[in-house]
Amino acid sequence: MLKRIAMSDLRIGMYIQEFCGSWMDHPFWKAKFLLETDKDLQRIQTCGISELWIDASKGLDVEAGRASVTPAEAEVEVQERLMAAALPTGASCSLEDELSRAAKLCNRSKQAVMEMFGDARMGKALDFEQAENLVAEISDSVMRHPNALISLARLKRADEYTYMHSVAVCALMIALARQLGMPSAQVREVGLAGMLHDIGKMGVPSEILNKPGKLTDSEFVTVREHPEAGGRILLAGKQVSAVVLDVCLHHHEKVDGSGYPHRLAGEQISLPAKMGAICDVYDAVTSNRPYKVGWEPAESIRKMAEWTGHFDQAVFKAFVKTVGIYPTGSLVRLQSGRIGVVLDQHATSLLMPKVKVFFSAKSKTPIAQEIIDLAKLIDRDKIVSRESAADWGFRNLDELWTGLPAR
């Protein structure tokens, strides 16, 4: 029997069915579990949540006289809360406003994916319901401002790549799906596909995944087996859709038929798998890895556009519209000789983002920081080139556009 109780009534031995509020408000990745330790009880009591649901059929009950509800009544109330919580999420906000929320979401998402992938590595069943809740939170952030979470997720450390890559690809898939005009249910579905696309890497030894040097031929073969390994994990769970399974299996296929594992070509590759291929590669090449430093985002877009036979061109064009020709965080030089970092994209022009200028290429000295809206400076200033932070010796460049301390 499900019961909604006050935090003051919670005690060890109760089975927690669901927390009231966002999953980000409590310190647990899994919402359903038997409360067994004083430590966990204290963590819950100090997280700020006032109520939660317990299942008295799986653990201790509250005192006699407490009101209880049937599972059907509980489901109605849960759905009403979800609908109410969803009302404000469609409202857009500024990059600055969303960045702090997105930073918190990135940290919580990383921990959640680490635990989920850890379960997969140990052969445990995946909690797909909680994965879907995480996707919903990421989708809400992308809805409010797509560039915040997408750009922050790119700033991962090499040692956390495997987990944050899943978060980043999830966000990219959601944003791309919205650009393509997919219905909201499909947007969430491809977001889940993005989160789980590399689950098969949990079958690859860590020393190979994190190897700082070039892989041997046998190690490369092992890594290339991860799509099919992931497919087996998802099939064993019996809870994901054909779309999620398809993206896991085929995000390394190429339209010219040279990909793996099944050498599919052209229209043999589904739209979600084509989306997954682009999102996976973009985050991979822009991220720091144990064996290389990530490319600049704008340079990555330019290089990916030149890879003949790799991506579906129509889907890639939609992806460029999603992140921009000069994605947030790109270093650019303006016609005026000023150097700046891209903050935000223009609604209708990929060539006129907002840029925070901070350096003079002419005098090679810092200048007063100023946010330039290139859409308001037509014929007076424009981007003339992409630049490399390493070439200029700029450090902690990301602090300029995130407003957050360097990691």
N, C-alpha and C positions, 0 to 999 in steps of 0.2 A: 504494500500500500504506500503510495506516495504522499508525503506530507511536507508542507512548507513551514519551516520553523525559524525562530529568531536565532541569531548567533549565540545568544546567552544560553540557549537550550542544547547547543551542540556538545557532545561528549564522545570520548573514545568508545569504539564499538559500533558507532552508527555508520551506515552506508550512504555516502554522499552521491546523490543522483545528478544534481546540477546546482551551480552557484547562480544566484540572482544578480545579474549585471554582466558586463563585458568580461570575456575571458582574460582581458588585460588587467582587470582589477584584482585578480587573485594570483597567487604564486605557483599555481599548479598547471601543468600542461594537460593532464587528464582530469576531466571534471567528475568522472565516475570512479569511485574507489572506496574501499573500507578504511575508515579512519582508525589507525592502530597505534600511533605514537603521540606522546605529549608534544614533541617537537612540531609535528604537523598541525596539531590542534592550536598551538601558539601562533604558528605562521598564518593560519586561517583567521584567528581572532584579531590579528593586528593588521590585516590587509584592507580594512575599511568596508567590507561587505557586511550588511546588516541582516540579511536573510539568505536561506538556501533551502534546497529540496533534499529530503532524505527518502530512502526506500526502506520502510520498516520491515519488509519481507526478507531483506537481505542483511539486516543488522539490527541494532538496538532501536527501540521505539522511544518516543517521548512519554512524559507522564500521562496518566489517564485523564480524559477530559479534553485533550487537545483535538482540534478539528482536523479531519483528514479529508482527502479528496480522492475520487476514482482516477485511474490513469487517463480516462477520456477527458475528465474535467481539468486534470493537470496539463494535458496536451493543449487544450483550448487556451488556458492561461499563458502557457509558454509561447504559443503562436501570437497571442495578442501583444505580449511584451516584445517579441521580435518585430512585429509590424510597427509598433510604436517607436522602437529604437531605430528603425530603418527610415523613418520619415525625414530627419534632417540630413541624412548622408548624401543625398543628391545635390546638396548645395555646394557650390564651389567656394574655394577660399584662396588666399594668396599663398605663394610658395613659402614665404616666411612663416605664416601661421601654421602650415601643415608640416613643416620640417621637424618641429619639436615632437609632434605626435608621431611622425614617421620614424624618428630616431628611436623612440621608445618601442614602437612596433617592430622595428628591425631587431632590436636586442631580444625581445620576447620571442619573436619568430625563430631566431637562431637557436635559442634554447629548446623551443618546441620541436624543431626539425632534428636537432641533435638527439633528443630523446626518442623521437619516432624512428629515425634511421638506426639508432642504437638497438631498438627493439628488433628491427629487421635483421641487423647483423647477428643477433643472438637467436634468430629463428622464432621470435615471438609474433603474435598476431598484431597487425597494425590497427590503431584506433582511427578508422576513417571518419567517424563522426567528428572527432576533434580536429582532424585535418580540414574538414569542410568548414568548421567554425573559423579556423585560422584564415582560410581563403576568403571567407566573408569579410573579415576585418581588413585584409589587404585590399579587397575590392572596394570597400568603403573609402579607404585612403586614396586609392587611385581615382575614384570618382570625385573626391574633393579637390585633388590636384595631382595629376598623373606624374609630374616630373619629380616630386618630392621623394617618395619612396623608391622609385626606380633609380634615381641618381644616388641616393644614399646607399642603397644595396650594392651599388657598384664599388663602393669604397671599402671593400672587405680586405681583411688581412689574408696573406697567403695560407696561414694555418687554419683558417675557418672557411676556406673556399667551398668545400663540398657542401656545407650546410647553407651558407648564405647564397650560393649559386641557385639553390632550389627556391629560395625566397625571391631572388631577383627575377628568375625566369617566370615564376608565378605572376609577379607584378607586371612584367613585360607582356605576358600572354593576355592578361586581363585588359591592359591598355590597348593592345593590338586588336583584340576582339571587339572592343568598343569602337575603335576606328573603322573596323570592317562592318559595323552595324549589326552585330550578332545580338539575338535576344538575351535578356539578362540571365536566364537559366543556362544558356550555352556559354556565356561569359564566365560564370562560376565554374562550369565544367572544364573549360580549357585552362582556367586558373589552377584547378586541382591537378590537371594533367601536367602543368608546368611544375608544380611543387613536387610531384612524384616521378618526374621523367627520369631522374638519375638514381632511383631507389636501388637499382641493380648494382650500383657501385659499392654497396655494402657487402657484396660478395667478392670484391677485389681486395687483396691484402693492403693494409694501410701503407706499408713501406713502398708499394708500387704507386698508389694514389698520390703520395706526398714525396715521391722521389725527386730530388733537386736536379738530377742530370737526365740525359737522354735515356729513354726506355730501350731495353733489348728487344729483339724480335719477339721472343716468347712473352715478355711482359706486355708488349703492345697487343699481342693476340689476346691476352687475358683481359686487358682493358676493353677491347672491342666486343667482348662477350657480355658487357653489362646491360645492353638493351634487352637481350633475351633472358638474362638472369632477373631483371626487373619485371619482365612479363610473367615469369613464374611466380614471383612474390605476389604480384597483384592478383593473378588468377587464384592463388591459394587463399587469398582473403575473401574472394567471392562477393565483394561489395562495390567495386568500381565499374564504371560504364565502359562500353567498347571504345569510346573516344579516349578516355584516360589510358587504357591499355594500348591503344594504337599509337599515341604520342610517345609512350615509354618505349615501345618497340621500334619506332621508325623516325625518331628525331635526328638520326644520323644518315638518313637517306638523302640523296641529291637528285635533282630533276633530270640530270643527264644519265642516271643509272649507275653511277660510280660509288654510291654510298654503301652503307651496311646496316643491318645484317642480311637483307633480302634483295639488295640491288634493284629496288623499285625505281621506276622512272616516270616522269611527267604526271599524267593523271592517275597513275597507279598509287600515287602518294596523296593521302587525304589532305584537305585544307588544314585541319588542326595539326597534322604532322609537319606540314610545310611551315606553319607558324612556329612550331616548336623548334624546328631546325634553325630558323633565323634568330629567335630569342636566345636559344642556347649558345649559339656562336657569338652573338654580340656581347653577352655578359662574359663569356669565356675570354674573349680577346681584350676586353677592357679591364679585366681583373688581374691583380698581382697573383702570380702562381709561384710555387716553390722553385720553378726553373726559369721564370721570366717575369719581367715587369710588364704590366698591362699597357696596351696602346691608349693614346688619347682618344676620347669618344668621337670627336669629329673625324679624326684620321681613320678610325675603325669603320665608320660609315662609308668613307671614300673607298677604302680597300675592299670592303664587302661588296660594293657596287661593281667592282671590277672582276669578281670571281665568276666567270662564265660557266654556266652549267650547274652551279651549286644551289642557288635559290630560285624559287618561283618569282618572276619579276613583278607581277602584279601584287603579290603579297609583300614583297620587299619594299615596293613603293609605298604601300600603306604603312609599313613599319617606319620608314623614314618620316612620314607625316606624323607618326606617333611620337618619336623621340626628337625629331628635328634634324636638319642637315648639320647644325651645330648644337648638339645636345647640351643640356644643362651641365655646367662644369667644364665646358670646352674653353681652351685658351685661344683667343683670336686677336688679330691686329686690325685696327680700323684705318681707313683712308687718311684720317687726321694724324696718324702716327702714334696713336694711343694703343696700349695693350690692355685687354680686359678679359674677364671670365664671364661666360654666358650664364645669365640667371634664369631666364624664362623665355618661352616661345611665344611668337605672335600668333594670334588666332587664325590668320589667313595667309601669312607669308612666312615661309621657312627661312628666308634670307634676312629677316629683320627682327631678331630677338632682342630682349633687353640685356644689356651688357654692363657689368660693373668695371669701369676703367680704373687703373691704379698705377700705371707705369708708362713712361715715354720711351718709345723705340728710338726716337731721334737723339735725345740727350742721355738715354740709358740711365735714367734716374726715376725714383718714385714720384708720383704726382698725387694730388688730393683725390681720394676715392670719390667716384661719382657714378650714379646709375644712369645709363644712357638708353633711352627707348628709340631704337633705330627707325621704328615706324613713323616717328615724329620728326625724323631728320632726313627725309627723302631728298636726294640731290645735294645734301650737305655732308653726310658721312655714311659709311657703309663698311662691312667686313671685306677685307681684301685678301686675307690669308689665315690659315690655321697656324697655330704656333705650338711649340713643345715647351713645357715647363722645364724639362731637363736642359734644353739648349740655353735657356735664359738663367738657369740656376735658381728658379723660384722654388721655395719650399713651403709646405703647408698651404698650398694654393686652395685647397678645398675649404679652408676656414673662411675664405673671402665670400663664397656663395652659400655655404651652409650656416655660417654664424655660430658653428659648433667647434669646440676645441679639437685639435688634431688627435687622432686615435694612436 
